[in-house]
């Protein structure tokens, strides 16, 4: 169970980082 939780947290963290990078890219384009 702990492994599943940690993996889920990593996936959420990566998703947040992707959103931040996407917003940065969009801001740079604008």
C-alpha positions in Angstrom: 0.0 0.0 0.0 2.7 2.6 0.9 4.3 2.0 -2.5 1.1 2.7 -4.3 0.6 5.9 -2.3 4.2 7.1 -3.0 3.8 6.3 -6.7 0.5 8.2 -6.8 2.1 11.2 -5.1 5.0 11.1 -7.7 2.4 11.0 -10.5 0.6 14.0 -9.0 3.8 15.9 -8.6 4.9 15.2 -12.2 1.5 16.4 -13.4 1.8 19.6 -11.4 5.3 20.2 -12.8 4.0 19.6 -16.4 1.2 22.2 -15.8 3.8 24.7 -14.5 6.0 24.1 -17.5 3.0 24.4 -19.8 2.0 27.7 -18.3 5.6 29.0 -18.6 5.7 28.0 -22.3 2.4 29.6 -22.9 3.5 32.8 -21.1 6.7 32.8 -23.2 4.8 32.4 -26.4 2.5 35.3 -25.5 
